[in-house]
């Protein structure tokens, strides 16, 4: 990874997603259970915030800070896409420090989420060596384990 790299993730939330997240989180407000006057069920804000956390999970990112602003609701059936841009990257012997900015759109048009995160990725010596080689070779794979598999 390097400053300026962009990674994205897209998905459509279902009614089952909203129900399961409500049970898990306890966020079972009426607007997450009962359709509004237009027949829509609102997705929990923190469930929508799983888009950037999914990207972080692919990187084995350990978050130290998460900051999100929710600009409008997302409803069941909306297709949402999150883009995360690397804004800071510091490589050390056993870990890499990251800072990222992100935004997410509904149906590629309406901004609903912005924010930033910072944290680390811990690397063991073998993966660190292979990931460094992948970076030198121009590989932009965001997942250190996948990059290691690509260069063994």
ROMAR-618231 format. One line per 8 residues: their letters; for each residue x negated, y negated, z of N, C-alpha, C. Coordinates in steps of 0.02 Angstrom, whole numbers, plus 50000, padded with zeros to 5 digits. Each point is the difference from the previous one (the first is absolute). Layout:
<rs>
a) X,Y,Z,X,Y,Z,X,Y,Z  ...
</rs>
This chain:
<rs>
xxxxxxxx) 49958,50059,50000,50042,49941,50000,49956,49938,50000  50027,49948,49971,49965,49936,50001,50052,49944,50003  49978,49942,50020,50044,49942,50004,50032,49990,49932  50066,49989,49999,50037,49989,49939,50036,50061,49975  49981,50061,50023,50036,50060,49979,50072,49997,50024  50045,50026,49958,50072,50001,50015,50024,50072,49997  50038,50019,50050,50031,50066,50004,50074,49990,50010  50042,50042,49968,50072,49992,50006,50035,50066,50015
xxxxxxxx) 50060,49994,50025,50043,50057,50016,50072,49979,49989  50039,50044,49970,50070,49984,49984,50045,50057,50023  50059,49983,50024,50049,50051,50019,50070,49970,50004  50048,50043,50004,50070,49981,50009,50024,50031,50065  50027,49959,50045,50024,50025,50064,50070,50029,49992  50012,50056,50034,50065,50034,49997,50038,49991,50066  50063,50017,49998,50041,49998,50061,49971,50048,50053  49976,50058,49978,49968,50048,50046,49938,49970,50033
xxxxxxxx) 49960,49963,49961,49941,49966,50028,50020,49954,50057  50052,49960,49988,50023,49951,50050,50027,50036,50062  50039,50052,49991,50026,50037,50058,49944,50032,50041  49953,50034,49965,49945,50033,50036,49956,49949,50037  49985,49944,49967,49959,49949,50033,50038,49971,50059  50065,49991,49993,50041,49975,50056,49997,50046,50060  50005,50064,49988,49996,50049,50055,49930,49998,50032  49948,49998,49959,49932,50001,50025,49984,49936,50039
xxxxxxxx) 50019,49942,49973,49980,49936,50029,50050,49973,50051  50062,50024,49996,50053,49972,50042,50033,49939,49969  49977,49979,49942,50029,49942,49965,50061,50023,49960  50056,50005,50035,50062,50023,49969,50053,49945,50002  49979,49939,49983,50047,49944,49997,50056,50015,49950  50057,49970,50010,50059,50013,49958,49984,49990,49926  49957,49951,49984,49982,49986,49930,49957,50054,49969  49973,50047,50042,49962,50056,49974,50042,50064,49995
xxxxxxxx) 50062,49996,50023,50044,50058,50001,50062,49991,49957  50030,49941,50005,50063,49986,49966,49988,49955,49939  50025,50018,49942,49992,49957,49941,50031,49931,50011  49969,49949,49969,50028,49932,50004,50059,49994,49952  50027,49940,49992,50059,49991,49958,49985,50012,49926  49937,50006,49981,49981,50018,49931,49979,50073,49994  50010,50038,50056,49984,50071,49998,49927,50018,50011  49961,49952,50026,49928,50010,50007,49981,50015,50073
xxxxxxxx) 49950,50043,50008,49972,50014,50066,49930,49970,50001  49986,49960,50051,49935,49967,50006,49947,50048,50028  49942,49999,49968,49942,50039,50023,49967,49963,50058  49978,50037,50051,49965,49969,50056,49936,49965,49975  49987,49941,50028,49940,49963,49980,49936,50040,50009  49994,50033,50057,49938,50038,50012,49995,50061,49954  50057,50026,49977,49996,50053,49950,49972,49973,49934  50020,49939,49981,49971,49971,49939,49925,49987,50008
xxxxxxxx) 49979,49988,50062,49929,49988,50013,49958,50063,49996  50032,50058,49989,49961,50061,49990,49967,50001,49932  50019,49957,49954,49966,49999,49935,49926,49983,50008  49982,49943,50032,49929,49987,50008,49966,50049,50047  50037,50027,50049,49968,50049,50044,49986,50066,49964  50040,50016,49949,49987,50060,49959,49935,49990,49962  49989,49941,49973,49938,49985,49964,49941,50007,50049  50007,49973,50060,49948,50006,50051,49987,50073,50018
xxxxxxxx) 50053,50039,50004,49992,50071,50016,49960,50037,49947  50009,49982,49937,49961,50030,49947,49925,49986,50007  49984,49945,50033,49930,49980,50010,49973,50024,50067  50041,50032,50041,49982,50017,50069,49985,49938,50041  50038,49948,49986,49994,49934,50030,50026,50001,50072  49961,49977,50047,50021,49993,50070,50014,49926,50011  50063,49982,50006,50019,49930,50005,49980,49971,50067  49974,49941,49997,49986,49961,50060,50048,49941,50005
xxxxxxxx) 50026,49979,49942,50049,49944,49999,50047,50011,49941  50064,49991,50013,50052,50001,49948,50042,49938,50010  50011,49963,49947,50041,49939,50003,50045,49999,49939  50065,50005,50010,50048,50000,49945,50051,49944,50008  50020,49972,49944,50056,49953,49998,50052,50030,49953  50062,50004,50025,50055,50029,49962,50041,49942,49972  50005,49995,49933,50032,49943,49968,50072,50011,49981  50019,50062,49989,50070,50017,49983,50011,50073,50013
xxxxxxxx) 50062,50021,50007,50013,50071,50014,49990,50044,49939  49988,50063,50014,49996,50053,49949,50059,50046,50015  50033,50024,49947,50058,50044,50008,49986,50069,49971  50034,50050,50026,49995,50068,49973,50009,49997,49924  49956,50035,49964,50003,50001,49927,49955,49950,49966  49977,49949,50037,49953,49951,49971,49933,50035,49988  49969,49987,49943,49933,50022,49987,49952,49945,50021  49954,50016,50043,49954,49951,50027,49928,50020,49984
xxxxxxxx) 49959,49949,49987,49930,50012,49983,49957,49954,50043  49949,50029,50030,49953,49962,50042,49932,49999,49965  49969,49942,49999,49931,49993,49976,49957,49972,50056  49943,50033,50010,49953,49979,50052,49934,49982,49966  49974,49941,50016,49937,49975,49971,49947,49998,50054  49942,50030,49985,49944,50000,50046,49971,49929,50002  49998,49970,50060,49974,49932,50006,49934,49997,50038  49984,50052,50037,49936,50003,50036,49979,50073,50006
xxxxxxxx) 49937,50013,49990,49974,50068,50004,49929,49997,50027  49988,50033,50056,49933,50004,50029,49984,50073,50012  49946,50023,49970,49979,50069,50008,49947,50004,50054  50010,50046,50047,49950,50014,50052,49984,50075,49995  49955,50024,50043,49978,50069,49994,50056,50051,50008  50041,49992,50050,50051,50051,50015,50071,49977,49987  50008,49938,49978,50068,49976,49986,49999,49943,49950  50059,49985,49976,50009,49944,49955,50054,49956,50029
xxxxxxxx) 49990,49935,50001,50049,49952,50025,50037,49970,49940  50066,49996,50006,50041,49975,49946,50046,49944,50025  50015,49954,49956,50055,49953,50010,50036,49998,49933  50067,50003,50004,50041,50004,49940,50060,49954,50005  50020,49972,49944,50062,49963,49995,50048,50040,49957  50064,49995,50014,50048,50038,49961,50065,49963,49989  50036,50023,49950,50068,49975,49987,50040,50057,49970  50066,49995,50007,50043,50051,49973,50062,49969,49969
xxxxxxxx) 50021,50029,49945,50057,49975,49960,50056,50051,49996  50061,49975,49995,50058,50042,49987,50012,49998,49925  50006,50059,49970,50015,50006,49928,49955,49955,49958  49936,49995,50019,49948,49962,49965,50016,49926,49993  50046,49973,50041,50019,49931,49990,50003,49958,50065  50028,50026,50053,50012,49960,50060,49951,50018,50055  49962,49950,50023,49952,50009,50054,50038,50014,50065  49984,50054,50034,50033,50013,50064,49951,50008,50058
xxxxxxxx) 49936,50011,49987,49952,50012,50053,49932,49972,49980  49969,49964,50047,49930,49980,49992,49964,50014,50066  49935,50002,49997,49963,50011,50061,49927,50013,49989  49966,50015,50055,49930,50019,49996,49985,50051,50054  49948,50038,49988,49977,50051,50048,49924,49997,50005  49975,50023,50056,49928,50009,50006,49988,50063,50041  49944,50032,49988,49984,50061,50035,49938,50033,49974  49993,50064,50015,49939,50036,49982,50017,50067,49968
xxxxxxxx) 49951,50028,49966,50002,50070,49977,49936,50031,50027  50009,50051,50042,49941,50037,50026,49981,50052,49948  49936,50007,49988,49975,50049,49952,49949,50044,50033  50007,50066,49991,49946,50043,50024,49943,49996,49950  49942,50025,50018,49940,49990,49959,50008,50028,49930  50029,50060,49993,50007,50030,49933,50047,49959,49956  50058,49983,50028,50048,49961,49961,49971,49930,49986  49967,49970,50049,49970,49934,49990,49952,50001,49941
xxxxxxxx) 49957,50050,49997,49951,50005,49946,50035,50008,49933  50049,50044,49996,50036,50012,49937,50041,49939,49980  50031,49967,50049,50040,49941,49984,49955,49944,49975  49941,49992,50030,49952,49949,49977,49980,50015,49928  49989,50063,49984,49983,50018,49932,50057,49983,49952  50061,50014,50022,50059,49984,49959,50004,49925,49987  49986,49960,50051,50002,49927,49992,49946,49978,49951  49939,50027,50007,49945,49983,49954,50017,50019,49928
xxxxxxxx) 50037,50055,49991,50018,50023,49933,50059,49962,49971  50028,49953,50038,50056,49961,49976,50068,50031,50012  50002,50053,50039,50065,50031,50016,50039,49954,50046  50063,49988,49985,50041,49956,50041,50050,50039,50042  49988,50064,50010,50045,50041,50039,50004,49972,50071  50061,49989,50025,50008,49970,50066,49996,50051,50056  49996,50064,49984,50001,50052,50050,49930,50031,50006  49965,49989,50056,49932,50026,50007,49995,50075,49990
xxxxxxxx) 50048,50039,50027,49997,50072,49991,50009,50019,49927  50045,49967,49963,50009,50015,49929,49937,49981,49962  49970,49943,50016,49939,49980,49967,49945,50051,50013  49997,50026,50061,49950,50051,50016,50011,50062,49958  50063,50022,49992,50014,50059,49960,49982,49988,49927  50009,49938,49976,49985,49984,49930,49925,50003,49985  49958,49991,50052,49928,49995,49989,49961,50056,50034  50032,50059,50008,49963,50057,50028,49986,50049,49944
</rs>
